[in-house]
Amino acid sequence: MGPQGSRITRMNYLIGDVQGCDDALGRLLQRIAFSPSNDRLVLLGDLVNRGPASLAVLQRVAALGNAATCLLGNHDLHLLAAAHGARSPQKGDTLDDVLQSSDAAHWLHWLRHQHLALMESGWLCVHAGVVPQWTAAQTLALASEVEAELRGPALADLMQQMTGNTPDLWDDALQGAERTRFTINVLTRLRFCTAEGRLEFKSKDGAGAAPAGYMPWFAVPGRATRGQPIAFGHWSTLGLINEAHLLATDTGCVWGGALTAVRVDGGRREVIQVPCTAAQQPGA
């Protein structure tokens, strides 16, 4: 503390899936005494959908300016796709407050300028996962390719092309829509894959419920990112994983779990959580 009692230590936090739970996000920022003039947030994707206040979440995060950086999750991309007529409304969607806002165009523009992967305090941050073939540098490079497309003039075409589960295996020769779709699927949807990196998207249960022949992406022996600290969200049935080189931060806020922040600056590891009121019930 300085002579006026001001805090001078910068604090960097990673925050798991908010999914439209603005009240919980507000309470979490209050709990960590977040200072936009001094501290930094990275939100690990799925800012919107299923919770009651997607628009309020976008407004709160955007108001933090450069103090907050956001990854795009599958629900955020679903919002963009729905806005461009590439996706039909899904059961449980709560996106109308954004889509029907008088400022909808502004918020869609803001979303498409967020990230798919980044490095923060030595952590490779993604929403969902990384296939075993990719290094951290390749992950960031592929994310950058798709980010450029998201910000480009052909967004509506991209939204139409990104839906689908194929190809399901990485090949350096992939080009065009297949390369983009695979990258998006890995970074925003991945849970399980085979040892060779073949993707699987049907299973949403915890790590112990892997389909035959598959395993959690982070458990693949010899993956190229082993040893690289990775933080991710997306997988609420995992709960919190807080290991030396792995942080899983989706602790099921929208389902009545908790919203989680992890302080990672200066080699620290401090987990802060606030309880959440269920906005939806699993399977409802």
N, C-alpha and C positions, 0 to 999 in steps of 0.2 A: 504494500500500500504506500502511496505517496503521501506528502504532508497534508493534502486535502482529503485523504481517504480514498483517492481514486485508484483503480486497479490498473497496473501497468503491464501485467503479463497477458500476452495474447493467448486466447484459447481457441483451439480448432476442434470442431465436433463433426462427427458423422451421424446422420439421423436416418432411421429406417422408414418403412413405408407409412405415409400419413393417410393416404386414401380418403381425402375429404374430411378428415376429423380435425377441424380447425380448433375446436376447444382444447383438445389434447395438445396440439402443437403450441398453442398459446401458453398453456400451463407448463409445458416442457421448457420453452424459452424463458419463462419466468423462473422456473426452478434452477436453471443453470445461470441465471442472471446474465443472459446474453447481451452483449454490447455491440451493436452494428458498427460503431466507430473503432472498435478494437479487435473484435473476435471474428471468426469465420465459421460458416456452416457449409457442409456438403450434404444435400438430401439425396438419398440413394434411389430415387425413382418411385413411381406410383404416388404422385402428389394427389391425384384425383380419383374419384369413382368409388362407389359403394358406401362411402360415408355421406353425411348430410350436408356438407358445406364445401364442395370442391372450389367454387368461385372464391370463397373467403380464404381458402388456403393459398390460391394463386395470388390474391391481393396481398396477403400477409408476407409471403415469401418475396414477391417482387418489390415490396416496400423496403426490404432490407438492402436492396441495391447490390453493390459488389461484395457485400458481406456474406451473401448466400449464392451458392452454385448448385444447380440441380441436374441430376441425371434423369433421363426419360425412361420410364418403365413401360410395361405392356399396356397398362391402363391409360397412361398419358398418350401413347401412340393410338390407342383405341379411340380416344377423344378426337384426335386429329383426323383419323380415318372416318369417324362418324360425321364430322363436320364437312367432309368432302364427299359424302355419299358413298364411301367405299365400304362401310360397315353398317349393318342394321343394329338397332338397339338390342342389347342383350339383357337377359334376366338379371335383375339386381342393379342395373345401371342407375346412377344418380348424377347425370351429366347435364340435365336441363338447365340448371342455374348458370352454367357457363354458356351453353349453346344458345340460350334464349336471352342472354345478357345484351344490353345495348352496346357493350364493349367486347362482344364475342370476338370480333376480328382482331382486336388488340391482344387478347389473351391467347388466341391461336398463334399469332405472330410471335408472341413471347415464348410460348412452348417450343415452337420449331427452332428456336435459337438456343435451346439448352443442349446438354451433352449426352453422349452414350457411354463414355468412359473417360476417366481422368485420373491423375495422380494427386494425392493429397497427403502431405506429411509422411511420405514413403509408402503409402497404401495405394495399390491399384484399386480404384473404385468402379464397380459395375453394378447394374441393377440385379442381374440374375447369375451369370457365370461366365466361364471361359473354357473353351474346348482344350483338350490336352496338347494339341499341336501348336497352339499360339503362345508366343512369348508375350511378356508385358508390352514390349515395343510394338509388336504386330497387332496386339489388341487395340492399342491406342491409335495406330495408323488406320486400321479398318474402321474403328469408330469415327475417326475424322472423315473418312470417305463418305460414310452415310450422313454425318452431320452436314457436310457440304450439299448433299442431295436434299436433305430436309429444308435447307435454307434457300434452295435454288428455285427456279421458275416452274419446275415440273413436279411440284409436291403432290398434286392430285393424282398423277400417274404413279408416283411412288406409293401412295396409299393403296392404290388398286393392286399393285404388284407385290406388296410385302406379305399378303395373306397366303398361308400355306405352310406345310411341314417339309417340303422338299426344296433343295437337296438336303439330305440328312447327314452328310459326311463332308468334311472340309477337303477342298482340293485347291492348291495355289493357283490352278488354271481357271477357277471360277470367274466369270465375268458378268457384267450387266445385272439384270434383275435377280438371277440366282445368287450371285455374290452378295448383293445387298440383302436379300431375304435371309440367307444363311446368317449373315452378321447380325441382323436385327433379332433373329430367333435366338441366337446364342446369348446376346447381351441382355435381352429382355424377357426370355421365356425359359431358359435352360434350367433343369433340375438334374435329370439323370442322363447318362450316356454310357456307351460301352468303353472298354479299354482303348479301342482305336478311335473313339470320339464320335461314334454314331449316335445321333440325337434321339430322344424319346420325350413326348410331350403329354401323354395321357395321364401319367401318374402324378398326383399332387400330394401324396402322403409324405410322412417323414422319411429320414434317411434309411431306416430299417425296413422300409417297404419297397425297396427297389425291385422292379420287374426282373425276371430271370435274365442273366447276361448283362445287366446294367448295374451301375453304381452311381452315387452322387458324383457330380463332375469334379469336386474337390478331392475325392478319394482315389482318383485314377493314378496308379503307380507311374512314376516317372514323367508326370505332366511337365510341360516346359516352364510353367510358372511356379513349380514347387520351390519354396524358399522365398518367393516374392509375397509379401503381405498383401492379401486381397480382402476387401470389404464388399459386402453385397447385401441385398434385401430379398424381396420377392417370395421367399419360401417360408411362410408363416408356420407351417407344421414342423419346421426344424426347431423353432424357438431360438433363443440366444445361443450363439456359439462364440466363445471368447477365448481363442487360442493364440499362440504366439504369432502365427502367420495367417490367421483366418478369423474374420469377424462376420457373423450372420446377424443381421439387425432387424429383420422383420419379425416382430414379436406379437403380431396379430391384433394391432390396435383396433381395427374396424370390427373385429370379432369379439371385442370385449377383453382383449389381452392388455398389453402395455405399449406405449410409444417409447422407443429407446434412442438415446443419444450416447455416443461413446467419444470421450475426449481423447485425442490422439497426438496432441502437440508435444514436442520435446521428449518423445519416447514414452510418454505417459500412456496409461490405459485406465480410464475411469468410466464406469458405466452408470448412467443416470436414466431412470425410468419414471414415467407417470402412468397410473392406471387409466384405462379407457372404458367408456360405456359402449356396450355392443351396439353398433349401428345395423348390423345384419347378423343372421345366424347362418353358419356353414350349411350349405345345401338348401337354404331357403329359396 
